[in-house]
């Protein structure tokens, strides 16, 4: 369907829902088109090309809400779905906080966000397969020790029209692309506990635009460098040292913080930040932003999942918690105003600082460059942090040797407060990104 057709469909379903007895109605009409290929050793291992449509409807009757979805867009199916949703609402509990957004909050950003790319939609399957093949071939050619764990390219488009019973009706379309290579290498030092093991790593690029993907030479080089750089890794001694989170580890860390500032977790009191609004929670070097209006960024959108106009939201400013990320329901529960965050984060990031990664490393006598985090030990509910890690040991201000099989532990508040330097740049690798940063002191549990 075209955008206009999707809007017409959404608006028509809203009217039908009201005629069937709904007091309020919200409708989302969405279309997804996806392509994905994985190649290994020069052969296609997996190939997917699919398209789907979906309708979601939420209705309320006397403060009782119900929802239904369907992939059948026939008129008969839609009418049946509406009747079932209206009937179901009678059995739901009444919720005083439920309601549509305030009318003045509704609307679209009204600017071209540069998130739809025609080349992504028109690029042939052969071209996409060829890129994945070439990426794998190049990575293997860079170093004879590299074993391919597969290269993949995925791309697609997503279109959504949203309408509600208080007059909002609009749509937008977004494209996405991702190109990735995973590598392994046999770890065969002359002696030591890692003999016979394999080390592995990866690198990837994402972009709304097909032409915005990182060159395959760069992706292959970084994947190979990260893989070979792990050979000969040793387990570090248990100690307390400065730790530098590279961009990959920083994204993982702030992914937990984004959950901690989610309004749903706040009103359920399932976040260590539930009672800290207006308080200092981190170093003054930390400013966290959720901005859905960044040109061409992967999480940009003109309105949120309930038709609220999107806007830039500063969540933490110079270490002070300014707000949480809220939809209309969460805002009412907390006696606040929606931040246009229905559907989750958009582009959530830490504002860059004024240090380079090289300068941060040079400022550490003995410490760790953390390159990967693993495991489930990041608990944003109570604020405890304990995860497995991999990285490179720093000695005398220089990268010395790879380390693995250790645990890094602390608490989120301690870690946020201990940030002493923030890198001056980062790359968008998804809707959540961060520059590298340094924490002055953390506990590493090794040997």
Secondary structure, 3 states (H helix, E strand, C coil): CCHHHHHHHHHHHHHHHHHCCCCEEEEEEEEEEEEEEEEECCEEEEEEEEEEEEEEEEEEECCEEEEEEECCCCHHHHHHHHHHHHHHHCCCCECCCCCCCCHHHECCCCCCCCCCCHHHHHCCHHHHHHHHHHHHHHHHHHCCCEEEEEEEEEEEEEEEEEEECCCCEEEEEEEEEEEEEEEEEEECCCCCCCCCEEEEEEEEEEECCHHHCCCHHHHHHHHHHHHHCCCCCECCCCEEEEEEECHHHHHHHHHHHHHHCEHHHHHCCCCCCCCCCCCECCCCCCCEEECCCCCCCCCCCCECCCCEECCCEEEEECCEECCCECCHHHHHHCCCCCCCCCCCCCCEEECCCCECHHHHHHCCCEEEEEEEEECCCECCCCCEEEEEEEEEEEECCEEEEEEEEEEEEEEHHHHHHCEEEEECCCCCCCCEECCCEEEEEEEEECC
